[in-house]
Amino acid sequence: MLIDWIQEARLKADGLIINGAGLTYTSVAVLDALLMLGKPIIEVHMSNIYKRESFRHHSFISKAATGIVAGLGPLGYELAITALARLLGGKAA
């Protein structure tokens, strides 16, 4: 389902903000879909993945991401929206 959503974004969105949850560390299929997107991608993690278990220190999504926001809780989503807006040439709120 997440892969379908990413593929739909190719036609419906100018960029993407994604928190891949557990798929971040396990899904090459999500990485492949993101690499095909061809648009700015901001990866968001509410926790600091580098303070957690070592397997969480590698994100497949990061290879496709334009930028990453991690460890700032819900504020990370606000910052991701601001960053994506700037990348797309809009004014940040």
Secondary structure, DSSP 8 states (H G I E B T S, - for coil): -HHHHHHHHHHH-S-EEE--GGGGGT-HHHHHHHHHH-S-EEEEESS-GGGS-GGGG--TGGGT-SEEEESSTTHHHHHHHHHHHHHTT----
